[in-house]
Amino acid sequence: MPVLEREEYIEQAYFFQTFRERVLDGMPAQEVLAGIGDELLSTTRLPLAVGFLHVEIKGTGLIGPAMERLAHYFSAFQTHVITQAELDLSRFTMDQALLILEREARYKAEGPSLAGLFVYQFEAISRNRLGYRKGLSAMAADPFYDESWRDYIATLGARLGDVDFADLIYVRSSFFVTERQRLKPDFVPKFPILFGEKEGKIARANRGRDPLYLFSALQRQLAYPEVPRPRRPDEAEARIALLEQRVVQLENRIKSLETEGTQDFDLSQLRVKPEDTAGSPAGWGEKG
């Protein structure tokens, strides 16, 4: 898959944003896909892709498989994020997935740094627990990365957990090379340098700390795109939902009591009549 034109990523950002907002407003996904294609720039390929998504979702109810079939247009990372949101037991919501893809597409339209794109995608996977094996594989397939980046991403799966993530950035930065050359002028790195001096300084300052602090520092200092945080549950909303549930339960109980109160029972229908019996047994009432 080649890197798309800038206008494609601009339209993708608009599509993911509008799709998310309208679904949150209560519109069915099929209805959104049926109408949003007319709003997209016709000189891009996105209207055709959205039309295909609309046809497929009517048959399967899912978007992920359709995006996978459009691998020449949607990246593997985009497909992976949507697929994870569509899993039956996933706590990763669709509106969260669409917001992640919206910000990624907007960043790509602005001419991203590869380091910034990598950090954004990796944080999105780790923060939302989207699976490192499949997630890193999807990242490596992004057309923005060259061979050096793909090799680096491929090695992360084996080293995560054993090596601090900040170190994985620090040792591949120009700042690491500068420090080594101060001690050993003829030092030559074994692997290609992927991160700049500022990334290396920030990574070294966050060695041994929570990786979320590293992500936050890179966003503040280098204007890296911010991965959306899952929305914290609102206590007021939770209480309202609980009250609504209890009101429904009370209404059901009242209806049940009203139904029982309106039922008329004719006790005479339960009384056994003599003519309905076989008579008194033989010898009943005789003295012995």
C-alpha positions in Angstrom: 0.0 0.0 0.0 1.5 3.4 -1.0 1.3 6.6 1.0 -1.9 8.4 0.1 -2.2 12.0 -1.0 -2.6 14.6 1.6 -6.3 15.3 0.6 -7.1 11.7 1.3 -6.0 11.9 4.9 -7.9 15.2 5.4 -11.1 13.6 4.2 -10.4 10.5 6.3 -10.1 12.7 9.4 -13.4 14.4 8.6 -15.0 11.0 7.9 -13.9 9.4 11.2 -14.9 12.5 13.1 -18.4 12.8 11.6 -19.0 9.1 11.8 -18.2 9.1 15.5 -20.3 12.2 16.3 -23.4 11.0 14.5 -23.2 7.5 16.0 -22.9 9.1 19.4 -26.0 11.2 18.6 -27.9 7.9 18.1 -27.9 7.5 14.3 -27.4 3.9 13.1 -24.1 3.2 11.5 -25.7 2.0 8.3 -27.6 5.3 8.0 -24.5 7.3 8.6 -22.5 5.4 6.0 -25.4 5.7 3.5 -25.3 9.5 3.6 -21.8 10.6 4.5 -20.4 9.6 1.1 -22.1 12.6 -0.5 -20.3 15.0 1.8 -16.8 13.8 1.0 -14.5 15.3 -1.6 -15.3 13.5 -4.9 -11.8 13.8 -6.2 -10.6 11.4 -3.5 -11.1 7.7 -3.3 -12.8 7.8 0.1 -16.4 8.1 -1.2 -15.9 4.8 -3.0 -14.4 3.2 0.0 -17.3 4.4 2.2 -19.8 3.0 -0.3 -18.2 -0.4 0.0 -18.3 -0.2 3.8 -22.0 0.6 3.6 -22.7 -2.4 1.4 -20.7 -4.8 3.6 -22.1 -3.6 6.9 -25.6 -4.3 5.7 -24.6 -8.0 5.3 -22.3 -8.6 8.3 -22.9 -5.7 10.6 -19.1 -5.1 10.9 -16.7 -2.6 9.4 -13.4 -4.3 10.2 -13.6 -7.1 7.6 -14.6 -4.6 4.9 -11.6 -2.4 5.7 -9.3 -5.4 5.6 -10.6 -6.1 2.0 -9.7 -2.5 1.2 -6.0 -3.0 2.2 -4.9 -0.9 -0.7 -6.6 2.1 0.9 -7.0 1.7 4.6 -3.9 0.9 6.6 -3.5 -2.3 8.6 -3.3 -0.1 11.8 -6.7 1.5 11.0 -8.2 -1.9 10.3 -6.8 -3.4 13.5 -8.1 -0.5 15.7 -11.7 -0.9 14.3 -11.6 -4.7 14.5 -10.6 -4.5 18.2 -13.6 -2.2 18.9 -15.9 -4.7 17.2 -15.0 -7.7 19.3 -17.9 -9.0 21.4 -16.1 -9.0 24.7 -14.0 -5.8 24.1 -14.2 -2.9 26.5 -12.6 -0.7 23.7 -15.5 1.3 22.4 -16.1 2.3 18.8 -16.2 6.0 19.5 -12.7 5.7 21.1 -11.5 3.8 18.0 -12.8 6.4 15.6 -11.3 9.3 17.6 -7.9 7.6 17.6 -8.1 7.2 13.8 -9.3 10.7 13.4 -6.3 12.2 15.1 -3.9 9.8 13.3 -5.3 10.8 9.9 -5.1 14.5 10.8 -1.4 14.1 11.9 -0.6 12.3 8.7 -2.2 15.1 6.7 0.1 17.6 8.4 3.3 15.8 7.3 4.2 13.7 10.4 7.6 12.9 11.8 8.0 9.1 11.8 9.1 9.2 15.4 5.9 11.0 16.3 3.7 8.7 14.3 5.4 5.6 15.9 4.9 6.9 19.4 1.3 7.8 18.8 0.4 4.4 17.4 2.4 2.5 20.0 0.7 4.5 22.9 -2.7 3.9 21.3 -2.1 0.1 21.3 -0.6 0.0 24.8 -3.0 2.4 26.5 -6.1 0.6 25.1 -4.7 -3.0 25.4 -5.1 -3.7 21.7 -2.6 -6.6 21.6 1.1 -6.1 21.0 1.6 -9.0 18.6 -1.1 -8.0 16.1 -0.8 -4.3 16.9 2.9 -4.1 16.2 2.5 -6.2 13.0 -0.2 -3.7 11.9 2.1 -0.8 12.7 5.0 -2.2 10.7 2.8 -2.5 7.6 2.1 1.3 7.6 3.4 2.7 4.3 5.0 5.7 6.1 7.7 3.6 7.6 10.8 2.6 5.7 12.7 -0.6 6.1 14.7 0.6 9.1 11.5 1.5 11.0 9.9 -1.8 10.1 12.9 -3.8 11.4 12.8 -1.7 14.6 9.1 -2.3 15.2 9.5 -6.0 14.5 12.1 -6.3 17.3 10.0 -4.6 19.9 7.7 -7.5 20.4 10.6 -9.6 21.6 12.2 -6.9 23.8 9.1 -5.4 25.5 9.0 -6.4 29.1 12.7 -7.2 29.3 14.0 -3.8 28.3 12.6 -0.4 29.5 10.7 1.3 26.7 12.6 4.5 27.3 15.8 2.7 26.7 14.5 1.3 23.4 14.1 4.9 22.3 17.2 6.3 23.9 19.7 3.8 22.3 18.3 4.6 18.8 18.6 8.3 19.2 21.2 10.8 18.0 21.6 12.0 21.6 22.9 8.5 22.5 25.4 8.6 19.7 26.6 12.1 20.8 27.1 11.0 24.4 29.1 7.9 23.3 31.3 9.9 20.9 32.3 12.1 23.8 33.8 9.2 25.5 34.9 7.3 22.4 35.2 9.6 19.3 35.3 6.7 16.8 32.1 5.3 18.1 29.7 4.1 15.3 26.2 2.9 16.1 25.3 -0.6 15.0 21.8 0.2 14.0 20.2 3.1 12.1 19.3 6.2 14.2 15.6 6.7 14.2 15.0 9.3 17.0 16.4 12.8 17.3 18.4 14.5 20.0 15.3 15.8 21.9 13.6 12.4 21.9 16.8 10.9 23.3 17.0 13.4 26.1 13.4 13.0 27.1 13.7 9.2 26.9 16.8 9.2 29.1 15.1 11.4 31.7 12.2 8.9 31.9 14.3 5.7 32.2 12.8 3.4 34.8 9.5 5.4 35.0 6.0 4.7 33.8 6.0 4.9 30.0 2.9 7.1 30.2 5.1 9.8 31.6 7.4 9.5 28.6 4.4 9.7 26.2 3.1 12.8 28.0 6.6 14.5 27.9 7.0 13.9 24.2 3.5 15.4 23.6 4.3 18.5 25.6 7.8 19.1 24.4 7.6 18.0 20.7 3.9 18.5 19.9 3.4 14.8 19.3 -0.3 14.0 18.8 -2.1 13.1 22.0 -3.8 9.7 22.2 -7.3 10.2 23.5 -7.9 8.8 27.0 -10.8 6.5 27.7 -13.6 8.6 29.3 -13.8 8.1 33.0 -17.2 6.9 34.2 -19.4 9.8 35.4 -20.8 9.2 38.9 -23.9 11.3 38.2 -24.6 9.3 35.0 -24.1 6.0 36.9 -26.5 7.1 39.6 -29.1 8.2 37.1 -28.8 4.9 35.2 -29.3 3.0 38.5 -32.3 5.1 39.4 -33.8 4.5 36.0 -33.3 0.7 36.5 -35.0 0.8 39.9 -37.9 2.8 38.5 -38.4 0.2 35.8 -38.4 -2.5 38.5 -40.9 -0.7 40.6 -43.2 -0.2 37.6 -43.1 -3.9 36.8 -44.0 -4.7 40.4 -46.9 -2.3 40.4 -48.2 -3.7 37.2 -47.9 -7.2 38.7 -49.9 -6.2 41.8 -52.5 -4.4 39.8 -53.0 -7.6 37.7 -53.4 -9.7 40.8 -55.8 -7.2 42.4 -58.1 -7.2 39.4 -58.5 -10.9 39.2 -61.9 -12.1 40.6 -61.9 -15.6 42.1 -65.2 -17.4 42.3 -64.8 -19.7 45.3 -68.0 -21.6 44.4 -66.2 -23.0 41.4 -63.7 -24.7 43.8 -66.5 -26.2 46.0 -67.1 -29.9 45.5 -70.7 -30.7 44.8 -72.3 -34.0 46.1 -73.6 -34.9 42.7 -70.0 -34.8 41.4 -69.0 -37.5 43.8 -69.6 -41.3 43.8 -71.7 -41.1 47.0 -71.0 -42.2 50.5 -68.9 -45.3 50.9 -70.8 -48.5 51.8 -71.4 -48.9 55.5 -70.7 -45.2 56.2 -72.4 -44.2 59.5 -73.5 -47.8 60.5 -72.8 -49.0 64.1 -70.6 -52.0 64.4 
